[in-house]
């Protein structure tokens, strides 16, 4: 929903995901993707950081997500995230 511009529906999905996440079923990476898709990057990176801390294996797909949403790879948050993941930046 976020990628097609339906922010209201995307926020509804986020709320559902947070409820599921409380039961450790939904991952922080997935929640971060939805926030990123609606352009709320500060919040998205908070969830991406949590995904790294919790060793959420899905975070390994973040580079593809950034490409799909045409994220500015020069954003310092991107570099910091890759450093935290121990992944090459380029």
ABEGO torsion letter per residue (X at the ends): XAAAGBAAAAAAAAAAAAAAAAAGABBAAAAAAAAAAAGBAAAAAAAAAAAAAAGBAAAAAAAAAAAAAGBBAABAAAAAAAAAAGBBAX
